[in-house]
C-alpha cells in the first residue's frame, strides 16, 4: 500500500489522540459564519518521503496533481503573486480587488539579489548552485521576509526549502534531497497538496540539473486539524488504501522554465472518493 497513506494516517491519529486542543483560546481564524476556528494541533511534525521509491500521493482521496503543480509553477516559475496568473481559485479568499496577494510567495521568488556571480533571484540561484556547486550547504530559499510581512495578504506557510546533494559510491548520478519547512498547516486541506507539489519540484530540479530525486523531509511547526474537519479526517483515515501511483515527468524538458502542468502525470492512480465542500477557515 501507499507509504504516503501510512504516514498521513499515523500523523492524523497522533494529532487526534495526543494533540493540544485550542478551544477557548484566542485564535485568529474564523469560519464563514464568524465562529472561531479552533484546532487540535501537534508541534514539530516531521515526515520523510523517499522519492526514489514512490511518489507520495495519497490514495485515500485524490490529490489534483496538475492543479498543485500549477500553483507550484505560479510561485517558482512565473514568480507571480496575482491570482489572475493562477489557474484555480484556491487563493481567492486572500487576494485584493486587483487579484494581488501582496509581496508574498512568487513576489519574493522574483526579487533579484546581488551575489559575487551577479544578480539572481532565489530560483535561479538554486539552479546555478545545483549545477555549479552541488555540494554547497547553502542552497536554500526563504519566503518569510520580515521587512515585507506588512505587505503580504497572508504570511507564507510553506516558507523555506533547503537543498542537499549526496552521492552513493556505487551510483553515477548525484541525488537531490530537500527539507521543506512549514510554519503552519491545515492537515486536511493542504498536507498532501504541499507534499506532492514539492515532490514535483524536486523531480523537476533534479532532471534539469542531471540528478535524481532523493529524500523530501517535511517539517511542520504547527500541524493542525480544525474542529469542523475532525469528522472528515476520522472517516478519511479509515478508508481502504491502494498502491502508490506511478509518476511520469516529461523526459524531454531540460530547462526548468519550460515545464508546464501537462509535463507531469500520475499513472495507475486508484483512490477513494474526493471530499466535497470542505469548510475553510480564513
Helices and strands as residue ranges (DSSP letters): H 3-18, E 20-21, E 39-50, H 65-76, G 83-85, G 92-94, H 106-110, E 113-115, E 118-120, H 122-132, E 140-142, G 146-151, E 158-166, E 175-182, E 185-186, H 187-208, E 212-226, G 227-229, H 230-236, E 246-249, G 256-258, G 261-263, E 264-267
